[in-house]
Amino acid sequence: MATGSPAPDLLTARRAQMFPTLSEAQIARVARVAKERVLAPGEVLFDEGDYDVPMHVVLEGAIEVVHLRGSIEEPITVHVPGEFTGEANQLTDRRSLVRARAKIRSRVLVVVRANLRFLVQTDPELSEILLRAYILRRMGLLAGHQGDVVVIGSRHSAATLSMQEFLTRNGHPYRYVDVDADDSVQSLLDGFHVGLADVPVLICRGERVLKNPSNADVAECLGFNASIEKGVIRDVVVVGAGPAGLAAAVYGASEGLDVLVLESSAPGGQAGSSSKIENYLGFPTGISGLALAQRALTQAEKFGARVAIARTALKLHCEGIPYRIETGGGEMVLARTIVIATGAEYRKLELPDLAKFEGVGVYYGATFVEAQRCSSEAAIVVGGGNSAGQAATFLAQSSSHVHILVRSDGLASSMSRYLIRRIEETPNITLHTRTRVVALSGSEHLEEVSWVDDATGETSVHPIRHIFSMTGAKPNTEWLEGCVALDDKGFILTGADLGTHPGWATRSSLARSPLHLETSLPKVFAVGDVRANNVKRVASAVGEGSTCIQLVHKALAE
Ligand SMILES: Cc1cc2nc3c(=O)[nH]c(=O)nc-3n(C[C@H](O)[C@H](O)[C@H](O)COP(=O)(O)OP(=O)(O)OC[C@H]3O[C@@H](n4cnc5c(N)ncnc54)[C@H](O)[C@@H]3O)c2cc1C
């Protein structure tokens, strides 16, 4: 079944917040931007798959909400007077995942999406009630696997893991059927005329069957980007929806700019692959990267930012303004200013058979999805940074044993003290210093790992089937090809770091130096991990993403 889902108990406890009743005063405020409608018993307000669904507040009667599993209707709730319809996609322009119908003769207020957006932007009290309910309802759909997608896959397939990660990280509920574990799978495959060799297969809204699709195919089928207008010159195009890009989107959109975000995979970036972030201000008990990303996305969309999913920036055309960004879909996106927030990607271990085992024994993130694959087996974490420490302590909760492998003499110079202490206090974690992985072997799945102890020169072979590679990152700057100045490691130079770089003088007709966070290309900014000399942390990415919007305003005014 789908993973990364919230615990059902938590949702039961928060039912009152999930389905709150608005007071008379609150309903009166909604009524100012709504129209009344009377519904006959059985009349459908909106159906699964509908776009542009308004919010409805029940004044009289009862509205039942159901999820369709094939021809079966699963009850979700019955809204009584004072309650309202909708969930997280109410603000995202995505298709409805449920059907809503009048149970008896009912009277409702209908709030079209533009007015709903106005309400959540201008009425803090209603905004809090509505957004909290929407996020919790989406968590409910995730926990119940109540989406419009079935994934048929195998736990031995890397492509299946990648599809699950894409859906999970986009907060899209799905039902998972494993060909190795579920007897009903053959009849399901026969029903859609596909064979076992075609997995992973995605059945999209009960209509289309996608065999081993790309992220872009899945996004297209689920209508993730359907409502984003093309050919518009945006005030600011943010490239990358990690913490830095999402922060830029929230601040840009909340300050009235027309913001489009391009994201090649799913919102959250590297932080989205963190099981728990414990050093981000305001979350004393920590927050999972996925939850942080989903909240930030809702916040950006509340203010009207558009976020295009599975849309990669392939090339920047930097001859003049508007700048043109060529995307994976063959489309040109036009921008007056650009915020580059493409972050970094994990470095890969230099091992001959690495590609063969990626996703089937070698992983680059340690979230619930990967932890489920490990089940209770032993695992190896390679790396000595904070991400490695988090992965090890998280995996130790479910794995029989976790081995941390580092090339250095210890963790003190690379990992936060609190994580080192936690590792020392966890009995099923062993730290191996001055140790390197030298070989991987197995047939369809990783079966054995060889490592060498550099202190003794001894190589040993271990029957361990899961290895988490957390060995630092390289910047995602290939798509910029000669448009902006980079340092010797490929990170983007900005502001004072550009020093006397000739790039600015060549390109700029402006009688000023580059602004802080501005690249060598005028009105193009870089924030977060992709920027040279950035502190590689969630808080600094968020800080830079938000402050750069002040600079974008300045650039737009020139
Ligand atoms: C496992 C793990 C755990 C971590 N834990 C912590 C922690 O506890 N605390 C902490 O402070 N920091 C932590 N970090 C570091 C932190 O996550 C990063 O510093 C932060 O995510 C950087 O944010 P960013 O937005 O700059 O870049 P990223 O998070 O890297 O996001 C960049 C985004 O850009 C997208 N992208 C890339 N290229 C393109 C393109 N061409 N077109 C469109 N989109 C593109 C990517 O898909 C990605 O979503 C952790 C990192 C990892 C990997």
The ligand as an SDF file (V2000), in Angstrom:
LIG
                    3D

 53 58  0  0  0  0  0  0  0  0999 V2000
   18.3930   13.5650    3.2730 C   0  0  0  0  0  0  0  0  0  0  0  0
   18.6460   15.0080    3.5980 C   0  0  0  0  0  0  0  0  0  0  0  0
   18.3560   15.4730    4.8660 C   0  0  0  0  0  0  0  0  0  0  0  0
   18.5800   16.8420    5.1750 C   0  0  0  0  0  0  0  0  0  0  0  0
   18.2580   17.2700    6.4250 N   0  0  0  0  0  0  0  0  0  0  0  0
   18.4390   18.5840    6.7480 C   0  0  0  0  0  0  0  0  0  0  0  0
   18.0800   19.0580    8.0320 C   0  0  0  0  0  0  0  0  0  0  0  0
   17.6320   18.3180    8.9030 O   0  0  0  0  0  0  0  0  0  0  0  0
   18.2400   20.3710    8.2890 N   0  0  0  0  0  0  0  0  0  0  0  0
   18.7510   21.2430    7.3880 C   0  0  0  0  0  0  0  0  0  0  0  0
   18.8270   22.4330    7.6790 O   0  0  0  0  0  0  0  0  0  0  0  0
   19.0920   20.8200    6.1500 N   0  0  0  0  0  0  0  0  0  0  0  0
   18.9640   19.5070    5.8090 C   0  0  0  0  0  0  0  0  0  0  0  0
   19.3280   19.0580    4.5720 N   0  0  0  0  0  0  0  0  0  0  0  0
   19.8370   20.0440    3.5950 C   0  0  0  0  0  0  0  0  0  0  0  0
   18.6510   20.7950    2.9670 C   0  0  0  0  0  0  0  0  0  0  0  0
   17.6680   19.8720    2.5810 O   0  0  0  0  0  0  0  0  0  0  0  0
   19.0970   21.6400    1.7930 C   0  0  0  0  0  0  0  0  0  0  0  0
   20.0410   22.5670    2.2380 O   0  0  0  0  0  0  0  0  0  0  0  0
   17.9070   22.3720    1.1650 C   0  0  0  0  0  0  0  0  0  0  0  0
   16.9360   21.4560    0.7110 O   0  0  0  0  0  0  0  0  0  0  0  0
   18.3600   23.2420   -0.0040 C   0  0  0  0  0  0  0  0  0  0  0  0
   17.2240   23.8080   -0.5750 O   0  0  0  0  0  0  0  0  0  0  0  0
   17.2040   24.3690   -2.0720 P   0  0  0  0  0  0  0  0  0  0  0  0
   15.8100   24.8020   -2.3200 O   0  0  0  0  0  0  0  0  0  0  0  0
   18.3080   25.3170   -2.2410 O   0  0  0  0  0  0  0  0  0  0  0  0
   17.5810   23.1350   -3.0080 O   0  0  0  0  0  0  0  0  0  0  0  0
   16.9700   21.6840   -3.1690 P   0  0  0  0  0  0  0  0  0  0  0  0
   16.3520   21.2400   -1.9070 O   0  0  0  0  0  0  0  0  0  0  0  0
   18.0690   20.8670   -3.7350 O   0  0  0  0  0  0  0  0  0  0  0  0
   15.8060   21.8610   -4.2390 O   0  0  0  0  0  0  0  0  0  0  0  0
   16.0810   22.1040   -5.5910 C   0  0  0  0  0  0  0  0  0  0  0  0
   14.8680   21.7530   -6.4290 C   0  0  0  0  0  0  0  0  0  0  0  0
   15.1040   22.1420   -7.7800 O   0  0  0  0  0  0  0  0  0  0  0  0
   14.6360   21.1390   -8.6680 C   0  0  0  0  0  0  0  0  0  0  0  0
   15.3940   21.2390   -9.9180 N   0  0  0  0  0  0  0  0  0  0  0  0
   16.7030   20.9520  -10.1240 C   0  0  0  0  0  0  0  0  0  0  0  0
   17.0440   21.2050  -11.3990 N   0  0  0  0  0  0  0  0  0  0  0  0
   15.9230   21.6670  -12.0160 C   0  0  0  0  0  0  0  0  0  0  0  0
   15.6410   22.1090  -13.3460 C   0  0  0  0  0  0  0  0  0  0  0  0
   16.5890   22.1580  -14.2860 N   0  0  0  0  0  0  0  0  0  0  0  0
   14.3790   22.5020  -13.6450 N   0  0  0  0  0  0  0  0  0  0  0  0
   13.4050   22.4840  -12.6820 C   0  0  0  0  0  0  0  0  0  0  0  0
   13.6230   22.0810  -11.4090 N   0  0  0  0  0  0  0  0  0  0  0  0
   14.8730   21.6880  -11.0840 C   0  0  0  0  0  0  0  0  0  0  0  0
   14.9000   19.8390   -7.9130 C   0  0  0  0  0  0  0  0  0  0  0  0
   14.0560   18.7930   -8.3770 O   0  0  0  0  0  0  0  0  0  0  0  0
   14.5810   20.2480   -6.4730 C   0  0  0  0  0  0  0  0  0  0  0  0
   13.2320   20.0350   -6.1620 O   0  0  0  0  0  0  0  0  0  0  0  0
   19.1200   17.7160    4.2190 C   0  0  0  0  0  0  0  0  0  0  0  0
   19.4200   17.2270    2.9360 C   0  0  0  0  0  0  0  0  0  0  0  0
   19.1980   15.8910    2.6340 C   0  0  0  0  0  0  0  0  0  0  0  0
   19.5110   15.4050    1.2620 C   0  0  0  0  0  0  0  0  0  0  0  0
  1  2  1  0
  2  3  1  0
  2 52  2  0
  3  4  2  0
  4  5  1  0
  4 50  1  0
  5  6  2  0
  6  7  1  0
  6 13  1  0
  7  8  2  0
  7  9  1  0
  9 10  1  0
 10 11  2  0
 10 12  1  0
 12 13  2  0
 13 14  1  0
 14 15  1  0
 14 50  1  0
 15 16  1  0
 16 17  1  0
 16 18  1  0
 18 19  1  0
 18 20  1  0
 20 21  1  0
 20 22  1  0
 22 23  1  0
 23 24  1  0
 24 25  2  0
 24 26  1  0
 24 27  1  0
 27 28  1  0
 28 29  2  0
 28 30  1  0
 28 31  1  0
 31 32  1  0
 32 33  1  0
 33 34  1  0
 33 48  1  0
 34 35  1  0
 35 36  1  0
 35 46  1  0
 36 37  1  0
 36 45  1  0
 37 38  2  0
 38 39  1  0
 39 40  1  0
 39 45  2  0
 40 41  1  0
 40 42  2  0
 42 43  1  0
 43 44  2  0
 44 45  1  0
 46 47  1  0
 46 48  1  0
 48 49  1  0
 50 51  2  0
 51 52  1  0
 52 53  1  0
M  END
$$$$
